[in-house]
Amino acid sequence: MIEKHLDMEVLHKEIDLIQDVIKRMANNSFLLKGWMITIIVAVLALTKDTLVTNDANYLSIILMLPLFGFWYLDAYFLHREKCYRKLYNWVIANRKTSDEHLYSLDHKRFKNEINSIWGIMWSGTLRIFYGITALLLVGITTYNLIH
């Protein structure tokens, strides 16, 4: 009975560690979205009718660089989160019968089981979130070029 209790304690501690990593990855993804919107809106708001730039046409094009940087980082963290979810599921399924990879947080063995970072970048939710933002920046550039 004591041995079974210790086994459950080990299992709970291990899945708690994995859950903490998953939470951090999800939080990083959330924070990136907030920072991306904040930076783009702040730069566009500060440059509107100010002396910061005389040519706002290229500013919205330049803002595409951080947009794609944040898009990639968001996909990176979501990729890692998916790897750790696979690890979590593996631990739940195998820990009672095996001590293999005990307390290992190495997610790399699950990389091939999920989409690549590029594939995650073009997943539905990220494509909509970052794609709409990119379209808005293109729209601002087009509007500035016409007027």
C-alpha distance (Angstrom), angle and dihedral (degrees) to the residues before:
residue distance angle dihedral
M1 . . .
I2 3.80 . .
E3 3.83 90.2 .
K4 3.82 91.3 52.6
H5 3.82 89.6 48.6
L6 3.82 90.2 51.9
D7 3.81 90.5 48.3
M8 3.81 90.6 53.1
E9 3.79 90.3 46.7
V10 3.81 90.5 53.0
L11 3.81 90.4 47.7
H12 3.80 92.5 49.5
K13 3.79 92.9 47.6
E14 3.79 92.1 48.5
I15 3.80 94.7 48.9
D16 3.82 89.8 45.4
L17 3.81 89.0 56.9
I18 3.80 91.3 49.5
Q19 3.81 92.2 45.8
D20 3.80 90.1 53.0
V21 3.80 90.6 54.3
I22 3.83 90.6 47.9
K23 3.82 89.8 51.1
R24 3.81 91.3 50.6
M25 3.80 92.3 50.2
A26 3.82 91.8 48.5
N27 3.81 90.8 47.0
N28 3.81 91.1 49.8
S29 3.80 89.9 51.7
F30 3.80 90.9 50.0
L31 3.80 93.1 47.9
L32 3.81 92.2 49.3
K33 3.79 90.9 56.8
G34 3.80 90.7 50.6
W35 3.80 93.6 47.6
M36 3.78 92.5 46.9
I37 3.80 93.7 53.3
T38 3.81 92.0 42.5
I39 3.80 94.2 51.8
I40 3.78 95.1 45.9
V41 3.80 94.5 45.7
A42 3.80 92.9 44.4
V43 3.80 93.7 49.8
L44 3.78 92.9 46.2
A45 3.81 92.2 45.9
L46 3.80 94.3 47.5
T47 3.78 94.4 47.8
K48 3.78 96.0 48.3
D49 3.82 106.8 108.1
T50 3.79 94.1 -16.8
L51 3.76 136.2 117.0
V52 3.80 92.5 -110.9
T53 3.76 91.2 94.0
N54 3.76 135.5 3.1
D55 3.76 92.9 -162.5
A56 3.80 113.6 52.2
N57 3.79 90.1 170.3
Y58 3.76 93.4 86.7
L59 3.78 95.8 35.9
S60 3.79 94.1 74.2
I61 3.81 89.2 47.4
I62 3.80 89.7 50.9
L63 3.82 89.0 50.1
M64 3.80 87.4 63.0
L65 3.82 88.4 74.7
P66 3.81 95.7 64.6
L67 3.80 89.0 38.3
F68 3.80 91.8 59.1
G69 3.82 90.4 40.6
F70 3.79 91.5 55.1
W71 3.82 90.2 42.5
Y72 3.80 90.8 55.3
L73 3.82 93.4 45.0
D74 3.79 91.0 48.8
A75 3.81 90.2 52.1
Y76 3.82 89.3 46.5
F77 3.81 92.3 55.3
L78 3.80 92.2 44.0
H79 3.81 89.2 50.2
R80 3.79 90.4 53.0
E81 3.80 91.1 45.6
K82 3.81 90.4 53.9
C83 3.82 90.1 49.2
Y84 3.79 90.6 52.8
R85 3.80 90.8 47.5
K86 3.81 87.6 55.8
L87 3.81 88.9 48.9
Y88 3.81 89.9 49.8
N89 3.81 91.4 51.7
W90 3.80 90.9 47.0
V91 3.81 92.0 51.8
I92 3.82 91.8 48.8
A93 3.81 91.4 49.3
N94 3.82 99.2 41.5
R95 3.79 110.6 25.5
K96 3.80 95.7 86.6
T97 3.80 91.5 58.1
S98 3.80 102.5 31.5
D99 3.78 141.7 38.6
E100 3.81 90.2 -160.3
H101 3.83 112.3 136.1
L102 3.82 90.8 3.9
Y103 3.83 109.4 -170.0
S104 3.79 90.0 -6.5
L105 3.78 113.5 148.2
D106 3.80 92.4 -173.2
H107 3.78 104.5 133.4
K108 3.80 96.9 177.3
R109 3.79 95.6 96.0
F110 3.82 88.7 67.2
K111 3.83 97.4 48.4
N112 3.79 93.3 99.2
E113 3.79 93.1 51.1
I114 3.81 95.1 65.4
N115 3.79 136.7 47.8
S116 3.77 119.0 -74.7
I117 3.79 120.5 -106.5
W118 3.81 88.4 -100.4
G119 3.82 90.1 52.1
I120 3.79 91.0 50.1
M121 3.82 90.3 48.7
W122 3.80 87.9 60.6
S123 3.81 95.8 43.0
G124 3.78 116.4 123.5
T125 3.79 100.8 -98.0
L126 3.80 98.3 42.2
R127 3.79 92.2 42.7
I128 3.80 90.4 53.6
F129 3.82 96.0 44.0
Y130 3.79 98.2 44.8
G131 3.80 95.0 29.1
I132 3.81 92.8 58.0
T133 3.80 89.5 48.5
A134 3.81 90.9 49.7
L135 3.81 90.5 48.7
L136 3.80 90.0 51.0
L137 3.80 90.5 52.7
V138 3.79 90.8 48.2
G139 3.80 88.7 48.3
I140 3.81 91.7 51.6
T141 3.80 90.3 49.5
T142 3.80 91.8 48.8
Y143 3.79 91.9 47.5
N144 3.81 91.6 49.8
L145 3.79 92.0 48.5
I146 3.82 92.6 50.9
H147 3.79 95.0 46.6
